[in-house]
Amino acid sequence: MRATIRIDNRYRINRKRLNRKQHHFDDPVSSAEVFLLDIGSAEARLPFAALRSSDAIGTTNRQGRLRFTLPSVNGLYLLRIRPEHWTTDPVGPALTRPFAPGAGRVFRPLDIKVKIDGNPKKPHITSATTASNSNADGLAWKVAHNEIDVVLQPVWVTDYKKRRTRKNNTDLIVVHLTSGSDPYGAVRKISKKAGAHYLILKDDGQIIKFLSDDIKGNHAGGASHSGDPYWAGASNINNRSIGIELENVKPNEADADFTEEQYKSLLWLLDKLVKKFGIDPRRVIGHSDLAVEMKIRDFDPGFRFDWPRLGRAGFGPPGPGRGYPTLASFASSGPRALAGIYGGLFKGNGSDPELRIGDNDARSIYGGQKLENITGTPILQILSDLNKIGYWVGRNGPQGVLTADSMRAIEYFKIHFYATEITQAPAGGRHGRIDRETALRIHDAAAMS
């Protein structure tokens, strides 16, 4: 009796169709060697690298299919799948491209336990279950009429055909949000555009790699926008950074929280990257942090992303509650701590102004009204501190007036430094405000930078 195995890329599939078991194979895994072994045999216990190609029952064709003859003895068997390009190594900076030129897919190999009954008259497959470490390596998701449909876990995917450019340096890591709930779409988009270097999936924290870390990715924006990505005095962000996408919807949508699995994978990956490239761990930022001039991606990765958790692990710009060696928090030290900062503008009482667009040091306009008793240039100082943290505050740098550009920088600062504390995006534009608490957080973060 003959049977068929079909193998596809796990994350080039439509999740809804997969759940309904209606998936059609649109990214088949060809040239994968398939072994069918007695589950108690010595070969069944060998590492994948030790399997001999001569022992394979065959390889999958261009459609990811292989027809094979079922054993004549009932029992449990191990179906072992070894893709043409495969690795069992962790997906991180140590995973480079030792694969054949043009290899667009690298997968995890997979073991599947197969139960065969019905011999000698009508042998058939009664069950097929994943036998590898977990479903993280792939999944036998459908068994019917002696056909097994298998999806393999990709660890490297690329469809980008243009010439790649090597970076001059790597000293920054940018965290992104895919703004969608379909891993199929995320993998397709990133791989075709050579965007981010990594994608971390929501359900299980799996990491997929798209580019070598020393290759320039097109993840930070720039050429097609009204401005440039900017952080800490530099605007050539794509040429000096590594991009990490997190699969998730926008923060104002349902089920927008990031998962524990994603945070664990991200922290592991960040640790490996900063050690490999000698990156200052404070230079882990969000896409929105560098997108002020471009006026885009204010949700990326958004106010639901747990920046304080990253801070406690030692990553990201320092700030209140970030677990860094800190100053005494100005916010908790009472009004006396406010006296010497920002010209005495904030006194810790109900009369503190809320700064807005149009406020101006030269005319002593603060909170939309003239305040004669303010010394110094508090707006210039606030924007200088914001720029010291890393934010773009206007084409001419810090000035003594609040403009639409500088207030957008305040808005993006709030998205990062109020993350997990707010339930909606902060007001921007003419509705944006700098209140006492925001000014203190800017001062604190700048002092720690």
N, C-alpha and C positions, 0 to 999 in steps of 0.2 A: 504494500500500500504506500502511495506517495503522499507527501505533505509539502506545504509551502511555508516559508518564512519570508516576511516582508519587513524591511528595516528603514526607518526614517529618522530625520533630525528632530529631536524632542521639541526644540523651540523654534522650528519653522512651521508650526502647526497652529491652527485656530483653536483656542481653548474651548470655546463653546461646542464646536464640532467634535472635539476630542471627548468632552464629557458626555456627549450624546452618542459616542462611538460611530460618528459619521465622517471621520477624517479621510480625506483623499491624500495620497502620498505626493507631496509637491516638492520635497527635497530629499529624495531617496539616497541611502548610503550604499554606494556601489563598491565593489572590490573588497568587501568585508569577508574575512575567512570565518567559516562556521564549523564548529566541532561538536559532535554528538557522542558523549562518553558515558560509560557506566558510572553512576555516581560514586561507586566505591572504588573506582580504579585509581591507580597512581597518577595518571594523566589529569584526572579531574582535580587533583590537588596542586598541580604545577602552577607557578606564576605564568601569566600570559606570555611573557617573553620567552619562556622555555618550551612553549608548544611548537611542534614541528608542522610546517605547512603541509607536508606530505600526509599528515594524519587528518587533515580537514576533509569534511564531506563535500566541500565545494566553496565557491565564493559567490557573493551576490552580483547580479547583473546591473545594468544601468538603471533599471527600475527598482533596484534594491531588493530583488527577489532571488530566492534559491529554492528549487524543487529537490527534494531528497526522499530516500526510501526509509520508512520507519523500521526500527529493529523488530526482529521476529520473536522477541521475548518481552513479556510484560514487565513493568517495573519503573523505578525512578531513574531518570537520565539527566545528565548535565549538558545543556546546550550552551556552548561557549562562543561568544562573538568577539572577534578581534578585528576592528576596522583597519583599513589600509594605513591611516594615520591615527595614532592613538597615544595616550599617555595616562599614567596613573599618578603623575606628580600633581601637587597642589597648584591651583591657578593663581599665579602671582608673578613677581619679577623674575623668579628663577625659571619660569616657563618661557623659553625663547622660541626661535623658529629653526629647529634642527630638522624640520620636515622637508619633504621634497619640494622643489621650486613650484610655485603655483598651487600648493595645497591650500584649499580654501576652508577645509573642515578638519578639525582634530577632535576625536571623541574619546570618551571613556569606554573601555571594553566592558562587556557585560556577561554575567553568568545567569542562566535561567534554569530552574528545576522543572523538568517536564515529566509528567506521568503518562505512561502508555499502557493501555488496556486493549482487550479484544482479540489478542492473538489466540490461535493462529488464523482464524477465519477473517476477522475484520479489525485489524489493529487501528487504533485511533488515539489521538491526544485528548486526554480528559482534563488536564489542567496544566498551566504554565505560570510559575511564580518567580519573581526576582530572587536570585540567590546571592547576588553580590552584597556588598556592605549595606546597601540600602537602595531605595528607589532613586537616590541621587545619581547613580550610574546609568540609569535608564529604566525602562519599564516594559514588561510584556502586558499590554493593556487590552488585548482582544484575542480570544481563542475560539474558533468556530470552524467546523467542517474541515478539520486537519489543516487549518491555516493559523499561523501565529503572526500577529502584527506587533512589531517591536519598535520602540522609539529609544534612541541612544542619547545620552547626555553630551552635548558639545562642550568643549572647553576652549576652543578657538574657532572663530568664524570670521571669514572675510569674503566680501564680494567686490571690493574696491579694485578697479582695474587700472587706475591711473598711477603715474609714478609717485612714489612716496618720498618724503623729504625727511632727512635726519635732523633732529633738533640740535641746537648749539649747546644747550644746557638744560638741566631739569632741576628746578628749585621751587616748584609750586605744585600743589595738588588741588584740583577743583572737583567738588562734589555736585552732582546734577540730579535732577528728577526727570523721569521719562515723560511724565504727564499723561500716562495711559495705563490701563490695567491688562493689556494683552502682551505677553512676552513675545509672541509671534511678530507683532508690529515693531516692538523695540529692537529685536535682533535684526530684523530686515533693514530697518532705518539706519541703525548704527553701522552695520556691516557694509552697506552700499555707499555710505558717505564718508567712511573712515573717520567717524566722529570721535567718540570717547574710546579710551583704551580698554575699559572694563565695564561690565554690567553685572549688578548684583540683583538677583531675582527675589521677588517678594515672598513667595510661598515657602521656599526652603533655603534661601540665602545662597543658592548656587552662584558661583562666579564664572562668567564667560569672558574670554579675552578676545580683542579684535585687532590690536596693534601691538607691536613690540614697544616697550617703554621708551626707547630712544628715537621712535618715529613720531613726527609731528601729526597730531590729530586735529580735526576741525570741529572742536567741541565748544570753544569759548566765544565764537562769533567774531565779527569784525568787518570783513569786506563788504557784506551785503547790508550793513546797518548804518545808521546815521552817525554813529560814533565808534570808538574803539573800546575793547575790553581793557580795563585798567586795574592794577593793584600795586600799591606801594611804589609808585614812581615808574612802573613799567607798563607798556601797552602791548608788547609782542607776546601776549599770553600763550597762544597756541604753540609758539616756538620754545616755550620753557616749562610747560606744564604737562601733567598727566590728568586725564579726565576719567572720573568714575561715575557712571550712571546708576541710580537706584530705581528699580521698577516701582512706580506708584502713580496714583492719580494726583491731580492738583489738590492742595490742602483744603480747599473749600468744598470738595466733593465727599460723598459718603465713603467710608472705609479708607480714609486717607492716612491713617497712622502707619508708620514704618514698623516692620516686624522685628522681633528679637533676633531672628535668624539673620536678618540684614545687618543689624548693628554688630553682631558678632563677626560676621564675615568682613564688614567694613573695617572694624578695628584691627582685625588680623592683617588685612591687606595694607592698611596704612602703616602699621608697624614694619612690615616687610619693605615697603617702598621707601620710607624715610631712612631706614638703615642702609638700604642698597645705594641710594643716591646721595646720602648725607643731607637730606632736606631738613631745614629748620621745621620742627613739628608745628610751630605756630603758623606756618604758611600752608595750612589746610583750610580752604575757604569754600564758600558756596558760589554757584554761578551768579546769583543775584548780587553778591558782594562786588563783583568786578564789572557788572553790567549797567552801572549808573548812567554813564554817558550814552549808552546804546538805548536806554529807556525800554528795556525788555526784561523778561524772565524774573519779575519781582516775586514769583512763587517758587523759585528754584534754588535749593530744595524746599524752601518754604518754612512757615512759622511752626509747623508740626514736627520738623526735624529736631532731634534732641542734641543740639549743640552743647548744652551743659554736660551731657554724658561724654561727648568727645573731649571736652575740656578737662574733665576729671581724669580721663585717660592720657592727657597730655597733648591733645591735638587741637588746632584751631587758634584763632586770635585770642589772647588772654582777655578776661573780663570778669565782672562780678560773678561769684559762684562757679567759676570754671576749674577750681581745684589746683590752680597754679600757686606758687609762692606769692601771696597777695599782700597788698597794702591793707591796712584796716579799711573796711568799706566805708566810704564817705557817707553813703546812704544811712548807715546804722550809727554813725558817730554824732548825729544830732546837728542842730543849726550852727554850732560853733565851727564845725568842719567846713562850712560853706563860706565863711567870711572872707577867706583869701582867694577864692577862685572865681573866675569870670566876672571880675569887677564888683563883686558883692551883689550881683543881679538876683541871685536866689537866696533868700533868707530863711527858708524853711517855715514860712507861715502862709496863710491863705491869700496874701497879696502878691505872691510870686507871679510874674508875667508868664504867658505862654507865647513863645516867639513864633513868628509866622512870616510868610513871604512879604517882603517890603520893609521889614525891620532893618534899621540902619544905625551903625555906630556913629557915623559922622553927624547925624542929626539927633542922636540919642533917642531913637524910636524903638521901643521894645514892647512887644505884645500889642502893637498897633497904637501905642500912645507914647507921648514924650515923658521921659523919666530923667530929671536933671541930676539926681544924686548918684548916678552910676559912674564909677571911675574906670578908666582904661577902655579896652575894646573887646567886650565879651563875645560878640558875634565872631569877630576875627579869631579869637582864642578858641572858641568852640569848633569852628571849621578847621582851624589848624590842627586841633587834636584829632578831629575826624580824619583828616588827611594823614596824620601820623599813624593812625591805626591801619590805613591802607586805602581808604575810599577816595574816589575821584569826587571833587567838590565844585568843579567848574573849569572851564578852559584856561582861565587865568590863575588857577589855584585859589587858596583861601583869600577871601576878601571880607570887608566889614559890612556886607549887606547880604540878606537872605534872598536868594533867587529861586526860580523853579528848579534849577539844576542842583543847588545846594540842599534844597528841601527834599529832593528825590534821594539824595545821599542819606539824609536823616531817615527817610522812610525805609531804605534798604538796610540801614544800620539797625533799626528797630526789628525788622524781620529776623535778623540774625541774633541780636542781643536780648530780645524778648522771647525768643523761641521757646515753645512749650508753655509759656505763661499766658499767651493770648489765644483767642479762639477765632479771630478773623484778621485779615491783613490790616495793618495800620493805615490811617488816612494819609493821602498824599496830596500833592499840588496845593491849591489854595486852602484846602482843608487840613493840611499838615500842620503839626505843632511841635515845638520843642518845650516840653515841660521840665520841671525841676528834676524829676527822676531820670528822664532821658539825658539831660545835661550831666548829671552825676555819673551815669553809666559811660558816657563818652569820656569824661574826665578820668574815670577809673581805668577804663580800657586803654586809653592813651598812656597813662602813667605806667601801666604794666607792659606796654609794647616795647 
